[in-house]
Amino acid sequence: MRILIVEDDPMMQLGLEQSLSSQPGMTVVGRADDGYLAVEAALKLKPDVIVMDIGLPRLDGIAATQQIKTALPEVRVVMLTSHTTENEVIGALSSGADAYCVKGTSVDRLLTAIAAAQEGASYLDPQVARRVMDHLKSPAPNEESVTVGQLSQRELEVLKLMVEGHSNPEIAAALYLSPNTVKTHVRGIMNKLAVDDRVQAAVVALRAGLV
């Protein structure tokens, strides 16, 4: 897995590079310390995953992610930031970010987010998921028709763990299911909720009060 690190704090950047480079199968192919350089590096290096901060000089991480995703939609972006307001979280996810982690999280949780993004899934740090949950208590008009009855009991269990930010392997372990069975349930949930990814499924579930 080829990783680009975008972080303007030199010590944080170095720490990330050391932590990720030490993982089997991971190679840090580049670093950037502002949004414009991040876009240039992504276009040149075409990494598999970008670990991106939001509070960057010149061009912030949300705008940089949007530009990168427009040019390279296959590149996965994992936000790793101290920014956790609802506007910043929603803005980052709307820009195309595949995962959202809060700085200070464990290396294991960051690796889980990177793995989820690489698999094409979405990941929300539990702190962020809680903030989104608190912000989205009122159902939107087009989501009022979504009911618990549309989902099986097992699908509701899977959905709850998705909302809490767990990856497919974590859900499989928690529910004593195979990873393929979890993938099948996730696909079924997204079909029934008429959404395209896990983040959208979590938002619909929270707004509709399914979990």
C-alpha positions as CSV (number, residue, x, y, z in Angstrom):
1,M,0.0,0.0,0.0
2,R,1.5,3.3,-1.1
3,I,0.8,6.2,1.3
4,L,1.1,10.0,1.0
5,I,1.2,11.9,4.2
6,V,-0.2,15.5,4.2
7,E,0.6,17.2,7.5
8,D,2.1,20.7,8.3
9,D,3.4,19.8,11.8
10,P,6.9,18.5,11.2
11,M,6.9,16.3,14.3
12,M,3.5,14.9,13.5
13,Q,4.6,14.2,10.0
14,L,7.7,12.4,11.1
15,G,5.8,10.4,13.6
16,L,3.3,9.3,11.1
17,E,5.9,8.3,8.6
18,Q,7.8,6.2,11.1
19,S,4.6,4.5,12.4
20,L,3.2,3.7,8.9
21,S,6.6,2.8,7.3
22,S,7.1,0.2,10.1
23,Q,3.9,-1.7,9.1
24,P,4.2,-4.7,6.8
25,G,3.0,-3.9,3.3
26,M,3.0,-0.1,3.8
27,T,5.3,2.3,2.1
28,V,5.3,6.1,2.6
29,V,5.9,7.4,-1.0
30,G,5.7,11.1,-0.2
31,R,5.0,14.0,2.2
32,A,3.4,17.4,1.8
33,D,2.9,20.2,4.2
34,D,0.2,22.3,2.5
35,G,-2.9,21.7,0.4
36,Y,-1.4,22.8,-3.0
37,L,1.6,20.6,-2.5
38,A,-0.7,17.7,-1.5
39,V,-2.6,18.0,-4.8
40,E,0.7,18.1,-6.8
41,A,2.1,15.1,-4.9
42,A,-1.1,13.1,-5.4
43,L,-1.2,13.8,-9.2
44,K,2.5,12.9,-9.5
45,L,2.7,9.9,-7.1
46,K,-0.8,8.5,-7.5
47,P,-0.7,6.9,-4.0
48,D,-3.3,4.3,-2.8
49,V,-4.1,6.2,0.4
50,I,-3.6,9.8,1.5
51,V,-3.5,10.6,5.2
52,M,-4.7,14.2,5.2
53,D,-4.9,17.0,7.8
54,I,-7.6,19.6,7.5
55,G,-5.8,22.7,8.9
56,L,-3.2,23.2,6.2
57,P,-1.6,26.4,4.9
58,R,-2.6,27.9,1.6
59,L,-5.3,25.3,0.7
60,D,-7.1,23.4,3.5
61,G,-7.4,19.6,3.6
62,I,-11.1,19.7,2.6
63,A,-10.5,21.7,-0.6
64,A,-7.4,19.6,-1.4
65,T,-9.3,16.4,-1.0
66,Q,-12.0,17.7,-3.3
67,Q,-9.5,18.5,-6.0
68,I,-7.7,15.2,-5.6
69,K,-10.9,13.1,-5.7
70,T,-12.0,14.9,-8.8
71,A,-8.8,14.1,-10.6
72,L,-8.1,10.7,-9.0
73,P,-11.4,9.2,-7.7
74,E,-9.7,5.9,-7.0
75,V,-7.3,7.4,-4.4
76,R,-8.5,6.9,-0.8
77,V,-8.3,9.8,1.6
78,V,-8.2,9.3,5.4
79,M,-8.6,12.5,7.3
80,L,-6.5,12.7,10.5
81,T,-7.2,15.9,12.2
82,S,-7.9,17.7,15.4
83,H,-10.9,19.4,13.8
84,T,-14.1,17.8,15.0
85,T,-16.9,20.3,14.5
86,E,-20.0,19.1,12.6
87,N,-19.3,21.5,9.7
88,E,-15.8,20.3,9.3
89,V,-16.8,16.6,9.5
90,I,-19.6,17.0,7.1
91,G,-17.4,19.2,4.8
92,A,-14.7,16.6,4.8
93,L,-17.0,13.7,4.0
94,S,-18.8,15.7,1.3
95,S,-15.4,16.5,-0.3
96,G,-15.0,12.7,-0.8
97,A,-12.9,11.7,2.2
98,D,-13.3,7.9,2.9
99,A,-12.4,8.0,6.6
100,Y,-12.2,10.4,9.4
101,C,-9.9,10.0,12.4
102,V,-9.2,12.4,15.3
103,K,-5.6,13.2,16.2
104,G,-4.5,11.4,19.4
105,T,-6.2,8.2,18.3
106,S,-4.2,5.0,18.6
107,V,-2.1,3.7,15.8
108,D,-4.3,0.6,15.6
109,R,-7.4,2.7,15.0
110,L,-5.6,4.7,12.3
111,L,-4.5,1.5,10.7
112,T,-8.1,0.2,10.9
113,A,-9.3,3.4,9.1
114,I,-6.7,3.1,6.4
115,A,-7.6,-0.6,5.9
116,A,-11.3,0.2,5.6
117,A,-10.6,3.0,3.1
118,Q,-8.4,0.8,1.1
119,E,-11.1,-1.8,0.9
120,G,-13.5,0.8,-0.4
121,A,-15.4,1.1,2.8
122,S,-15.9,4.3,4.9
123,Y,-14.8,4.8,8.5
124,L,-15.8,7.3,11.2
125,D,-13.8,7.7,14.4
126,P,-16.2,7.0,17.3
127,Q,-15.8,10.5,18.6
128,V,-16.8,11.9,15.2
129,A,-19.7,9.4,14.9
130,R,-21.1,10.6,18.2
131,R,-20.9,14.2,17.1
132,V,-22.6,13.5,13.8
133,M,-25.3,11.5,15.8
134,D,-25.9,14.4,18.1
135,H,-26.1,16.8,15.2
136,L,-28.5,14.7,13.1
137,K,-31.2,13.9,15.5
138,S,-34.1,15.2,13.5
139,P,-35.1,13.1,10.5
140,A,-35.0,14.8,7.1
141,P,-38.3,14.7,5.2
142,N,-37.1,12.2,2.6
143,E,-35.9,9.8,5.3
144,E,-39.0,9.7,7.5
145,S,-40.3,6.7,5.4
146,V,-37.3,4.6,6.5
147,T,-38.4,2.2,9.2
148,V,-36.8,-0.5,11.4
149,G,-39.1,-3.0,9.7
150,Q,-37.2,-2.7,6.5
151,L,-34.1,-4.2,8.1
152,S,-33.6,-7.6,9.6
153,Q,-32.5,-7.9,13.2
154,R,-29.0,-9.0,12.1
155,E,-28.9,-6.0,9.7
156,L,-29.8,-3.7,12.5
157,E,-26.9,-5.2,14.6
158,V,-24.5,-4.6,11.7
159,L,-25.8,-1.1,11.1
160,K,-25.3,-0.2,14.8
161,L,-21.7,-1.2,14.6
162,M,-21.2,0.6,11.3
163,V,-22.6,3.8,12.9
164,E,-20.1,3.4,15.8
165,G,-17.3,3.4,13.3
166,H,-16.3,-0.3,13.2
167,S,-14.8,-1.8,10.1
168,N,-16.1,-5.0,8.5
169,P,-13.5,-7.3,10.3
170,E,-14.4,-5.7,13.6
171,I,-18.1,-6.3,13.0
172,A,-17.4,-9.9,11.9
173,A,-15.5,-10.5,15.2
174,A,-18.1,-8.8,17.4
175,L,-21.0,-10.7,15.8
176,Y,-19.2,-14.0,15.2
177,L,-19.8,-13.8,11.5
178,S,-17.5,-14.3,8.5
179,P,-16.2,-11.2,6.8
180,N,-18.0,-12.2,3.6
181,T,-21.3,-12.5,5.5
182,V,-20.7,-9.0,6.9
183,K,-20.1,-7.7,3.4
184,T,-23.4,-9.2,2.3
185,H,-25.3,-7.6,5.2
186,V,-23.6,-4.2,4.5
187,R,-24.6,-4.4,0.8
188,G,-28.2,-5.3,1.8
189,I,-28.4,-2.4,4.3
190,M,-27.2,0.1,1.7
191,N,-29.7,-1.3,-0.9
192,K,-32.6,-1.0,1.6
193,L,-31.6,2.5,2.7
194,A,-30.9,3.6,-0.9
195,V,-27.4,4.9,-0.2
196,D,-24.0,4.5,-1.9
197,D,-21.6,4.1,1.0
198,R,-21.3,3.4,4.7
199,V,-21.2,7.1,5.8
200,Q,-24.5,7.8,4.0
201,A,-26.0,4.7,5.6
202,A,-24.9,5.9,9.0
203,V,-26.4,9.4,8.4
204,V,-29.7,8.0,7.2
205,A,-29.8,5.6,10.2
206,L,-29.2,8.3,12.7
207,R,-31.6,10.8,11.1
208,A,-34.4,8.1,10.9
209,G,-33.7,6.8,14.4
210,L,-32.9,3.3,13.3
211,V,-30.1,2.9,15.9
